[in-house]
Amino acid sequence: MKVTLWTGEIIHHKGAKATMLDRILSRVCEEYEVSPDEVMGKRRTARISWPRQMAMTLTRRLTTMSLAEVASHFGKRDHGTVIHAVKVVNYRCGKGRDHAFELDEIEIKLRGEEKR
């Protein structure tokens, strides 16, 4: 069964590699124990907004998607939301090693999956 994603890419639910965007969302949800629906939803609690900001930042780092495309994917948000997310993640990573480690760890895992 083929499904056309909003990016225009076609994936197979069974057996095919997921797109980078799908892998980012899946990895971030796994790391922070939140569901994709929560990350894509409207709630702005810290438990959900931080993983969403991480996912947006990783999407900008690991894809060629524009700000508007990233915003659209994450719940029809504005491109300014993505700019803010990247700034928040970069600020927190600069202030504490824990956040920088989290970001690097997720990115390394995603890049490792990409090479398979």
N, C-alpha and C positions, 0 to 999 in steps of 0.2 A: 504494500500500500504506500503510495507516494503522498507527501504532504508538502505544499508550498508554504514556506515561511515568509514572513513580512519582508525579509531581505531579498526574496526572489530565489533563494537557494532551495534546491530540492533534496530532501533526505528521505531515507527509508527508515521506518520505525524499527525494523528488525535487521540487524546485521551491519548497517552502514555506520560509518563514523559520524558522530554528531558534529555540528559546526562549532567553531571556536566560541561563539556566543552561548550556545547551549552548554558547552563544557565550563565556561566561566560561571554561569548561573548555577550549574549543578555543584561545582567545586565550592563556591562561596556558601551556598546553602548547607552543604555538608559540614564545612568548617565551623559555621556559626549556629548550626542546628535550627535553621529557619526553613520554611517551605518556599518554593518558587512563587507561590501565590502571595505570600507575605511580602517578599522582596518586590514583586511587581505591583503590589497594592498601594493604597493611599495612606496607610498608617505611617505615622512619623515617630514612633517611639524609638528610643535609643537601641533597643534590642533588634529592631528592624532597619532603622535608617543607616546604621554603621555598615552592616553587610551590603545594603543597597549602594552606599557610597563606594565601598570597596569594589563591588561588581562593576559600577560605572567607570571607576578609575582603571581597573584591569581591562575593561573593554576598550577604553581609549588607548591603553598601552599596547595591547595585543592585536588590535584590528585596525583597519584603515577607515573605520566608520566615522562619519562627521558627528559633530556635537548633536545636531538635530536628529540624526538617525539613532544615536545612543539614547537620547531623551525619549524618542518615540517608542523604542523598544521597552523601556522601563516605565511603562504605565502612562504613556502619552504625556510625558513631562516636557517642560520647556528646556531649550539648550542651556539656559542659565543655571538650571538645576545641576546639569552635568559639570559645568564650570565650577560651581560651588562645591560639588562632591569631590572633584579632583583637588581643589584648594584645601578642603578640610582634611582629606587623607594625607596630602603632602605636609600640611602643618602638623598633624598628629604624629606622622612618621619622623618629622624633624625634632619633635619634643620628647619622644620616648622610643626607646629601642624595641619595646614590645610590639608596637604597631608596625614599625618598619620590618621587624622580623616576620610578622603575620603576612604582610603584603608580599615580601620576598618569597616566603615559603609557598604561598598559593601560586605566585607567578612561576616559580621553578617547577612546581607540580604540573601546571598547565603547559609549560614549554616542553616538559618531558612527555606528556601525553601527545603533544603535537608531532613529535618525532617518530612516534610508533607507526 
